[in-house]
Amino acid sequence: MDLGLKKNHKSSRKIERVEARLNPVQKRRIEYAASLQGTSISDFMVSSADEAAVRAIEQHEVWTLSRRDRDVFVQALLRPPAPSRRMKAAVRRYKSRVRAS
C-alpha cells in the first residue's frame, strides 16, 4: 500500500480536513512552536503530524538489523538447516489433515 511516504506537499491540493481538540497548554505550545518556525499553526500541525505518521509507518514496516543479525538471516536463507524430526512430523500431520478436508 503506497501512502505517499515521500514528501510532496507543494504539488498536491489540500482538500481534506481534520479537526483536533487541544487543551489550552497544548494550544499555546503549538502556537509558540509555529511562530518559532515562522509558519502558520495549521501548516505546523500538518507538517508535524505528517512527519510523525511517516516515522510510525517506517517503524512498523521496516526491519533494521544489526550486522550480525543480517549475516545470520542471510546465511539462513542461503543455507537453510535440514528439517528436524519434529518439523517433518508436523509436515506429515499437516498433509494428512489437508487431504482429509
N, C-alpha and C positions, 0 to 999 in steps of 0.2 A: 504494500500500500504506500503510494507516494504522497506524503503530506507536504511536499514542497519545503523540505528542511533547509534548502538554500535560501538565503535571504533575498527577497525580490520585492521589497516594499514599494519602490518607486513605480514599477510598471503595472501594478495591479490596482484596480479601482476599489475604493473602500465602500462596500455596500452592506456589510454585515454589522450588527450592533450587539454589544454585550454590556450588561449593567452589573455593577458591584456595589454592595453596601459596605461602608467603612465606618470605623469608629472615629471620633474627632482626632485622636492622636495619629492614627494611620493617615488620615487625610492631610493633616499638616505636614507630616513627614514626607509624603509623596509630593506635595506641592513644593516643599523646600528642595527635595532632590531634583525635581523637574527644573526648578529655577536655576539650580547649580549647573545643570547641563544645558541651560538655555533653550529648553524645549517646552512644549505645552504639556499639561498634565495628561491629556489624552494620549499624545504621542509617547510620553514617558511610560505610561502604563501599558500601552500596546507593545512597545519595544521590550519592556522588562518581562511581560508575560510570554511573549513570543520566544525570547531567549531561554526562559525557564522551561517552556514546552519543548524546545529543541534539546536541551540538556536531559530532560526527563525521558524523552523518546530514545535518545542515544544510550542512556544508562540502561534502559530496558532492552534494547535491541542489539547492542554491540557488546561483544566479549573482548576484553583486553586481557591477554595472557602474558605472564612473565616469560622470559626467555626459556626458562626450564620447563614451564607448563607447555609452551608452544612446541618445544622439542619432543616432549613426551606424547603430546597429541599427534604430531606429525608421524612419529615412529609407530604409534598405534594404528594409524591409517595405512602406512606403508607396509608394515609387518604385523598384521593383527595376530594375537595369540590364538593358538588352536582352541577350539571349544572344549570346555571342561565336561566331565561326565554329567554334571547337573544341567548344564546348558543343553547337551544332547538329549537328555531325558525330557527337558522342558519342550524342546522342538518336537519330540515324538508325541507328547501329550497334546500339544497344540494341533499337530497334523491329524491326530485321531479325533479330536473334537471338531475340527473343521470338516472332515469327511462325514462325521455323524450328523452335521446340521443340514 
